[in-house]
Amino acid sequence: MSVDIKIADYNYNLPDERIAKFPVAERDRSKLLVYNKGNIQEDTFYNIGNYLPKGELMVFNNTKVIRARMHFRKETGALIEIFLLEPYLPADYEQMFQSRGKCQWLCLIGNKKKWKDGELSQKLPAASSNGAPVPSSNGAPVPEASASGVITLSARYIAPHATSQIVEFSWDSDHSFAEIVDLAGELPIPPYLNRDTEKSDLTTYQTVYSKIKGSVAAPTAGLHFTPAVLSGLDSLGIERDEVTLHVGAGTFKPVKSENVADHEMHAEHFAVSLSTIQNLIKHGGKAIAVGTTSVRTLESLYYIGAQLSHPPVGCKDSQSNPIDNLSTPEGKKGGELLEFKVSQWEPYQPGANEVPALDALKAIEGYLLDNKLDTLHASTQIIITPAGYDYKIVKMLVTNFHQPQSTLLLLVSALIGDKWHEVYDYALAHDFRFLSYGDSSLLIP
């Protein structure tokens, strides 16, 4: 199957004044557009549970946004911005944030032409006993200095890597890198907000259920949920579960090619627990996704399960050895656990969609049980488009209103077809607020 989509067909006029620069005062008082099989109505987000069938499973992305933007100044006065993308050494997120003394990241570098070699450094106040945050010179809050003095954080450019750069960080204290990021970094709000990060963003640009550090952008559909809404879902008999997908800067990457077939998706890392897999199986392999990041995680699970059932040509283990049969009794090849990745165009390959969704999930469950693993770790480049994509696990979607000509708008169109025009026309005509801090929608195809 070939994907032939003109991105210009997914354009609409979005005036700048319709882009929400800040969230509403109370998260759950944002507006909610409900699209239900062709019918459109509006409500307040607080009432979302009224539109969800009892007994359904709702899946949230529990990733937490890190203070990924760092600023260093050279002796010449040149300002260098280093934007953390993903861990490089160690590559595991948990290990990375526990690193002490030294680590390497894949980064984007602003004003790179001014930093060709040499080491950059900055002084950071050491954390106080109570860790009370105060603003730093670059806008990032840092704990107050204590009697232990200051920390010297250094950055050394290592080498280019694909579309990013490898940067090594080192620091002269016993702080973990998670603490260093909190001391030195700035929360990276979306570029289309056209404003500096403010202290309020530290709270408003995180979901109330965020747990696992790693994202450089928030899973914004979740920003509308409050403890009261979550409790209300529980009382209505709607089950909740969580996955973790660390959102990369590529989520803002525009489609610059005329044809979507020429667009390259960014890779994102995700983790799903065995208990979540089993919960999905209990619910017939279907779920309501909160946000497009949850969609990409859930739909990628299907293709990993399909790989386990019928491995595609070219699938390799973590040592880059070709895999002839993934479903060996131990779920291993040559003693190594498998390294799972869903490629961008995998859903559109002949034979890629033949395994029933429940069987795919059961294949993952079996793999984890056989290998005594409690979590599946994988990466995905999946692109979901209206060019023949058939949703396998996601049955409904909670999502914000997305940018024109974006892959996220393609994902919405794949779910509700050309009706996306009616949804967005309605939202524009009825004063809905758009993008990350904007209002929400519940899409029921």
KEPAKE-565934 format. One line per 10 residues: number of its first residue (from 1); their letters; for each residue x, y, z of C-alpha. Coordinates in nm, 2 decimals. Layout:
<pamars>
NUM = A = X/Y/Z  ...
</pamars>
This chain:
<pamars>
1 = MSVDIKIADY = 0.00/0.00/0.00  0.13/0.34/-0.09  0.06/0.66/0.10  -0.03/0.94/-0.14  -0.16/1.24/0.05  -0.12/1.61/-0.04  -0.06/1.79/0.29  -0.22/2.10/0.14  -0.55/1.91/0.17  -0.52/1.93/0.55
11 = NYNLPDERIA = -0.48/2.31/0.58  -0.72/2.55/0.74  -0.70/2.92/0.84  -0.59/2.95/1.21  -0.57/3.31/1.32  -0.30/3.39/1.57  -0.56/3.52/1.82  -0.72/3.17/1.83  -0.40/3.02/1.96  -0.42/3.00/2.34
21 = KFPVAERDRS = -0.11/3.16/2.49  -0.21/3.06/2.84  -0.45/2.80/2.98  -0.78/2.88/3.14  -0.77/2.95/3.52  -0.92/2.61/3.61  -0.80/2.32/3.39  -1.13/2.13/3.38  -1.34/2.44/3.29  -1.20/2.45/2.94
31 = KLLVYNKGNI = -1.45/2.39/2.65  -1.52/2.04/2.52  -1.63/1.97/2.17  -1.80/1.63/2.14  -1.81/1.46/1.80  -2.02/1.15/1.81  -2.07/0.97/1.48  -2.13/1.28/1.29  -2.31/1.49/1.55  -2.14/1.78/1.72
41 = QEDTFYNIGN = -2.21/1.95/2.05  -2.02/2.14/2.31  -1.99/2.13/2.68  -1.74/2.19/2.96  -1.45/1.95/3.00  -1.55/1.88/3.36  -1.85/1.68/3.22  -1.65/1.46/2.99  -1.75/1.15/3.18  -2.11/1.20/3.08
51 = YLPKGELMVF = -2.02/1.10/2.72  -1.82/0.79/2.80  -1.98/0.44/2.83  -1.95/0.27/3.17  -1.69/0.00/3.18  -1.46/0.15/2.91  -1.08/0.17/2.96  -0.92/0.51/2.93  -0.54/0.52/2.87  -0.33/0.82/2.98
61 = NNTKVIRARM = 0.03/0.91/2.90  0.21/0.97/3.24  0.53/1.12/3.10  0.66/1.43/3.27  0.81/1.73/3.09  1.18/1.80/3.18  1.34/2.14/3.19  1.51/2.06/2.86  1.63/2.40/2.75  1.97/2.51/2.88
71 = HFRKETGALI = 2.16/2.83/2.82  2.54/2.88/2.83  2.73/3.20/2.76  3.08/3.19/2.60  3.35/3.42/2.72  3.29/3.62/2.40  2.94/3.69/2.52  2.77/3.46/2.26  2.46/3.28/2.40  2.44/2.91/2.32
81 = EIFLLEPYLP = 2.12/2.72/2.37  2.13/2.35/2.43  1.80/2.17/2.40  1.80/1.81/2.54  1.63/1.57/2.30  1.70/1.22/2.43  1.96/1.03/2.64  2.26/0.90/2.45  2.50/0.76/2.72  2.34/0.60/2.91
91 = ADYEQMFQSR = 2.06/0.56/2.67  1.80/0.45/2.92  1.59/0.73/3.07  1.59/0.61/3.42  1.96/0.54/3.43  2.03/0.88/3.27  1.84/1.08/3.53  2.02/0.88/3.80  2.36/0.95/3.64  2.62/1.14/3.86
101 = GKCQWLCLIG = 2.91/1.34/3.74  2.89/1.28/3.36  2.64/1.19/3.08  2.58/1.24/2.71  2.26/1.36/2.54  2.14/1.40/2.18  2.07/1.77/2.16  1.97/2.06/1.93  2.21/2.35/1.96  2.10/2.71/1.90
111 = NKKKWKDGEL = 2.37/2.94/1.77  2.59/2.64/1.68  2.81/2.84/1.45  2.94/3.02/1.76  3.03/2.69/1.94  3.26/2.48/1.72  3.48/2.35/2.00  3.58/2.41/2.36  3.39/2.37/2.68  3.10/2.58/2.80
121 = SQKLPAASSN = 3.03/2.62/3.17  2.79/2.79/3.42  2.77/2.81/3.79  2.46/2.68/3.96  2.34/2.73/4.32  2.36/2.41/4.51  2.02/2.28/4.63  1.91/2.40/4.97  1.77/2.16/5.23  1.41/2.25/5.15
131 = GAPVPSSNGA = 1.47/2.28/4.77  1.26/2.60/4.75  1.26/2.72/4.38  1.36/3.07/4.29  1.40/3.22/3.94  1.74/3.20/3.77  1.89/3.45/3.53  1.75/3.26/3.23  1.40/3.22/3.36  1.44/2.86/3.50
141 = PVPEASASGV = 1.36/2.83/3.86  1.65/2.69/4.07  1.67/2.60/4.44  1.83/2.86/4.67  2.21/2.84/4.72  2.32/2.67/5.05  2.63/2.66/5.25  2.76/2.38/5.03  2.84/2.65/4.77  2.79/2.62/4.39
151 = ITLSARYIAP = 2.80/2.36/4.12  3.00/2.40/3.80  2.81/2.25/3.51  3.01/2.20/3.19  2.90/2.11/2.84  3.14/1.97/2.57  3.04/1.92/2.21  3.12/1.57/2.10  2.99/1.50/1.74  2.70/1.53/1.51
161 = HATSQIVEFS = 2.44/1.24/1.52  2.18/1.22/1.24  1.97/1.54/1.28  2.10/1.63/1.62  2.43/1.67/1.81  2.60/1.47/2.09  2.68/1.68/2.39  2.86/1.57/2.71  2.76/1.72/3.04  2.98/1.70/3.35
171 = WDSDHSFAEI = 2.94/1.86/3.70  3.14/1.87/4.01  2.89/1.76/4.27  2.71/1.44/4.38  2.38/1.56/4.23  2.19/1.33/3.99  2.14/1.46/3.64  1.77/1.49/3.72  1.86/1.74/3.99  2.10/1.92/3.76
181 = VDLAGELPIP = 1.83/1.96/3.49  1.60/2.11/3.76  1.87/2.35/3.86  2.00/2.46/3.52  1.71/2.40/3.27  1.41/2.59/3.15  1.08/2.43/3.08  1.04/2.43/2.70  0.69/2.56/2.62  0.58/2.52/2.25
191 = PYLNRDTEKS = 0.75/2.76/2.00  0.42/2.88/1.86  0.32/3.04/2.19  0.58/3.31/2.10  0.66/3.40/2.46  0.91/3.32/2.73  0.85/3.04/2.99  0.68/3.18/3.30  0.68/3.04/3.65  0.31/2.94/3.61
201 = DLTTYQTVYS = 0.41/2.71/3.32  0.59/2.48/3.57  0.25/2.37/3.69  0.02/2.43/3.40  0.24/2.26/3.14  0.24/1.93/3.34  -0.05/1.69/3.37  -0.17/1.63/3.72  -0.08/1.26/3.68  0.27/1.31/3.53
211 = KIKGSVAAPT = 0.52/1.07/3.69  0.81/0.96/3.46  1.06/1.23/3.35  1.16/1.24/2.98  0.94/1.45/2.76  1.04/1.78/2.61  0.67/1.86/2.53  0.36/1.79/2.73  0.09/1.54/2.63  -0.14/1.83/2.61
221 = AGLHFTPAVL = -0.48/1.65/2.59  -0.41/1.55/2.95  -0.38/1.91/3.07  -0.76/1.94/3.11  -0.78/1.66/3.37  -0.80/1.74/3.74  -0.82/1.51/4.05  -1.20/1.59/4.05  -1.25/1.48/3.69  -1.04/1.16/3.75
231 = SGLDSLGIER = -1.24/1.08/4.06  -1.56/1.14/3.86  -1.45/0.89/3.60  -1.39/0.63/3.87  -1.73/0.69/4.01  -1.89/0.64/3.67  -1.72/0.30/3.63  -1.47/0.41/3.37  -1.14/0.23/3.42  -0.80/0.42/3.39
241 = DEVTLHVGAG = -0.46/0.29/3.30  -0.13/0.45/3.19  0.15/0.42/2.94  0.47/0.62/2.91  0.57/0.78/2.58  0.84/1.05/2.60  0.74/1.32/2.36  1.02/1.45/2.15  1.07/1.79/1.99  0.97/1.63/1.66
251 = TFKPVKSENV = 0.61/1.66/1.77  0.63/2.03/1.65  0.81/1.93/1.32  0.61/2.06/1.03  0.54/1.86/0.72  0.74/2.05/0.47  0.71/1.81/0.18  0.41/1.85/-0.06  0.34/1.48/-0.03  0.32/1.31/0.31
261 = ADHEMHAEHF = 0.50/1.01/0.17  0.82/1.22/0.17  0.79/1.33/0.54  1.01/1.16/0.80  0.86/1.10/1.14  1.07/1.13/1.46  1.12/0.83/1.68  0.98/0.83/2.03  1.05/0.59/2.32  0.77/0.43/2.51
271 = AVSLSTIQNL = 0.71/0.18/2.79  0.40/-0.02/2.87  0.36/-0.25/3.17  0.25/-0.61/3.16  -0.04/-0.52/3.38  -0.16/-0.26/3.12  -0.13/-0.52/2.84  -0.34/-0.75/3.05  -0.59/-0.48/3.12  -0.62/-0.41/2.75
281 = IKHGGKAIAV = -0.68/-0.78/2.68  -0.95/-0.78/2.96  -1.12/-0.49/2.77  -1.12/-0.68/2.44  -0.82/-0.50/2.31  -1.00/-0.16/2.29  -0.94/0.16/2.47  -1.02/0.54/2.48  -0.69/0.72/2.42  -0.61/1.05/2.60
291 = GTTSVRTLES = -0.40/1.24/2.35  -0.22/1.15/2.03  0.08/1.02/2.22  -0.14/0.76/2.38  -0.27/0.68/2.04  0.08/0.62/1.89  0.17/0.41/2.19  -0.14/0.19/2.18  -0.14/0.15/1.80  0.23/0.07/1.80
301 = LYYIGAQLSH = 0.16/-0.21/2.05  -0.04/-0.38/1.78  0.25/-0.39/1.54  0.49/-0.51/1.80  0.25/-0.80/1.87  0.23/-0.86/1.50  0.61/-0.87/1.49  0.61/-1.13/1.76  0.35/-1.34/1.58  0.50/-1.30/1.23
311 = PPVGCKDSQS = 0.83/-1.11/1.23  0.88/-0.89/0.92  1.18/-0.93/0.69  1.47/-0.74/0.83  1.37/-0.74/1.19  1.67/-0.75/1.42  1.76/-0.82/1.78  1.95/-0.58/2.00  2.28/-0.70/1.86  2.16/-0.63/1.50
321 = NPIDNLSTPE = 2.13/-1.00/1.42  1.85/-1.09/1.18  1.56/-1.26/1.35  1.40/-1.55/1.18  1.14/-1.62/1.44  1.06/-1.39/1.73  0.83/-1.62/1.91  1.09/-1.86/2.04  1.01/-2.03/2.37  1.23/-1.79/2.56
331 = GKKGGELLEF = 1.14/-1.49/2.34  1.51/-1.44/2.28  1.77/-1.47/2.00  2.12/-1.56/2.08  2.05/-1.50/2.45  1.95/-1.14/2.39  1.62/-0.97/2.47  1.46/-0.83/2.16  1.47/-0.47/2.07  1.13/-0.36/1.94
341 = KVSQWEPYQP = 1.08/-0.07/1.70  0.78/0.02/1.48  0.89/0.19/1.16  0.71/0.48/1.00  0.55/0.29/0.72  0.51/-0.05/0.88  0.12/-0.03/0.90  0.10/0.02/0.53  0.31/-0.29/0.43  0.14/-0.59/0.27
351 = GANEVPALDA = 0.04/-0.84/0.54  0.11/-0.60/0.83  -0.25/-0.60/0.95  -0.35/-0.96/0.94  -0.31/-1.05/1.31  -0.63/-0.98/1.52  -0.56/-0.71/1.78  -0.63/-0.94/2.08  -0.39/-1.20/1.94  -0.12/-0.92/1.90
361 = LKAIEGYLLD = -0.17/-0.81/2.26  -0.16/-1.18/2.39  0.17/-1.23/2.20  0.32/-0.93/2.39  0.18/-1.07/2.72  0.34/-1.41/2.64  0.67/-1.26/2.55  0.69/-1.06/2.88  0.58/-1.36/3.09  0.83/-1.59/2.92
371 = NKLDTLHAST = 1.11/-1.35/2.98  1.00/-1.26/3.33  0.96/-0.89/3.23  0.71/-0.65/3.39  0.75/-0.38/3.12  0.78/-0.36/2.74  1.03/-0.10/2.62  1.02/0.00/2.26  1.04/0.29/2.01  0.80/0.40/1.74
381 = QIIITPAGYD = 0.80/0.62/1.43  0.45/0.53/1.34  0.26/0.78/1.12  -0.12/0.74/1.12  -0.28/0.88/0.81  -0.62/0.86/0.64  -0.46/0.67/0.35  -0.59/0.34/0.46  -0.50/0.33/0.83  -0.74/0.11/1.03
391 = YKIVKMLVTN = -0.73/0.17/1.41  -0.66/-0.15/1.59  -0.69/-0.06/1.96  -0.81/0.30/1.99  -1.19/0.34/1.97  -1.23/0.70/2.09  -0.99/0.99/2.13  -0.96/1.29/2.37  -0.74/1.55/2.20  -0.68/1.92/2.15
401 = FHQPQSTLLL = -0.71/2.11/1.83  -0.40/2.07/1.61  -0.19/2.29/1.38  -0.28/2.30/1.01  -0.09/2.06/0.78  0.04/1.86/1.08  0.08/1.48/1.12  -0.15/1.51/1.42  -0.43/1.64/1.20  -0.37/1.34/0.97
411 = LVSALIGDKW = -0.41/1.12/1.28  -0.75/1.28/1.36  -0.86/1.25/1.00  -0.77/0.88/1.00  -1.01/0.84/1.29  -1.31/1.05/1.18  -1.24/1.09/0.81  -1.33/1.41/0.62  -1.56/1.51/0.91  -1.25/1.67/1.06
421 = HEVYDYALAH = -1.34/1.97/0.85  -1.68/2.00/1.02  -1.52/1.96/1.37  -1.26/2.24/1.31  -1.51/2.47/1.13  -1.74/2.43/1.43  -1.45/2.50/1.68  -1.35/2.81/1.49  -1.70/2.94/1.47  -1.77/2.88/1.84
431 = DFRFLSYGDS = -1.47/3.05/2.00  -1.28/2.73/2.09  -0.91/2.80/2.18  -0.65/2.61/1.98  -0.32/2.41/2.03  -0.14/2.31/2.35  -0.31/2.54/2.60  -0.64/2.54/2.41  -0.97/2.36/2.45  -1.04/1.99/2.40
441 = SLLIP = -1.24/1.75/2.19  -1.38/1.40/2.24  -1.39/1.22/1.91  -1.62/0.91/1.88  -1.60/0.77/1.52
</pamars>
